[in-house]
Amino acid sequence: IQLSRNSLTGTIPSELGLLTALTDIRLDKNELSGTIPHELFALTNLTSISFASNKLTGTLSSQIGSLSNLKVIELFENELMGTI
């Protein structure tokens, strides 16, 4: 899914977690807020996540470690806290 630079607002839909064949999520450079849905950490085919340059808050779940195919993760320019 490539939805970068679309001025999207609101939260990241947890329903994206139903797209089990998804390999790439690019939602960077929008105005998305809220937390990263835990449902996304069940998408074991993901190789790339970009949520950079949004208004995301909260902490990054330790479940990210279950994404064994993940090669790229871009989360900069958000309001996330905690450690990875």
Residue pairs with C-beta under 8 A, 6 or more apart in sequence:
1 16
1 19
1 22
1 24
1 25
1 26
1 27
2 24
2 26
3 26
3 27
3 30
4 26
4 27
4 28
4 29
4 30
4 50
5 28
5 29
5 30
6 30
7 30
7 31
8 27
8 30
8 31
8 32
9 30
9 31
9 32
9 33
10 32
10 33
10 34
11 32
11 33
11 34
11 35
11 37
12 27
12 32
12 34
12 36
12 37
12 40
12 51
12 56
13 37
14 37
14 38
14 39
14 40
15 39
16 22
16 25
16 37
16 39
16 40
16 43
17 37
17 38
17 39
17 40
17 42
17 43
18 39
19 43
20 42
20 43
20 45
21 45
22 43
22 45
22 46
23 45
23 46
23 47
23 48
23 69
24 46
24 47
24 48
24 49
25 40
25 46
25 48
25 49
25 50
25 51
26 48
26 50
27 50
27 51
27 54
28 50
28 51
28 52
28 53
28 54
28 74
29 52
29 53
29 54
30 53
30 54
31 54
31 55
32 51
32 54
32 55
32 56
33 54
33 55
33 56
33 57
34 56
34 57
34 58
35 56
35 57
35 58
36 51
36 56
36 58
36 60
36 61
38 61
38 63
40 46
40 49
41 61
41 63
41 64
41 66
41 67
42 63
42 66
43 67
44 66
44 67
44 68
44 69
45 69
46 67
46 69
46 70
47 69
47 70
47 71
47 72
48 70
48 71
48 72
48 73
49 70
49 72
49 73
49 74
49 75
50 72
50 73
50 74
51 74
51 75
51 78
52 74
52 75
52 76
52 77
52 78
53 76
53 77
53 78
54 77
54 78
55 78
55 79
56 75
56 78
56 79
56 80
57 78
57 79
57 80
57 81
58 80
58 81
59 80
59 81
59 82
60 75
60 80
60 82
60 84
64 70
64 73
64 84
